[in-house]
Amino acid sequence: MDSLSKRFGRRVKEVRCSLNITQEQLADMADIDRGHMGHIERGTKCPSLNKVEQIAKALNVQEHMLMRD
């Protein structure tokens, strides 16, 4: 079973790609360092709740949508 971080990162990438947004654009929109965003999407870093909120707002989705499989 994948960790929550990996599932979250995979979902962020899925939503981002469906919106045709680059990882760099999302990082800028969410005010998150580009390198850190890469780690979040790969599931190698666990984002804080504040970062989860920033990412969700940038993607225009509710936070719980990024937590589901």
N, C-alpha and C positions, 0 to 999 in steps of 0.2 A: 504494500500500500504506500502510495506517495505521501509525503509530508504535507501538512497544510500550506507551508511556504511554497512548495512546488506546484500544488494545485492552484493556489492563488496566482502565482506568476504565470502559469499556463492560461488561466482565465483572463488575466489582464492582457496578455499578448493576443488572445483570441478576439477580445472586444476591440482592442487597438487596431488590429489588422482588418477587422470588419468595417471599421471607420476610415480605412486607408490613411492612418496616421503613422508616421515613423516613430521609432522609439525616442529619437531625439526630440521630435515635436511634442510627444507626450511628456517627456521629462521637463521641457520648457513650460508647457501648459500647467503642469502640476507643481512647478517650482521645486523640482528634485534634480539632484546632480545626475547627469547622463550615465555615468558609470554605475551609480547606485541603482538607477532604474534597470540597467542591464542585469545586475545581481538579483533584483526583485523578480524580474521576469524569468530568470533561470532557477529561482528558488534557492539561491545560495545565501541570500540575506532575508531575514524576516522583517517586514516593514512595521513601523510603529503604527498605532491606531491613527495618529495624525496623518501619516503618509497614506494609509489606506483611504482616509477621507479625501485627501488632496487628489489622489489618483481617481477615485470615484467621481469627484466633481469635474475633473478634467475630461473624463470619458462620458459625463452626463448620465451616470447610472447610480443607483443606490448601492451603498456599500455591500449589502448582503448579496447582490448580484455577482460580485466578484468572489464570493466565498463558495458558491455552488459549483458542482461538477458539471 
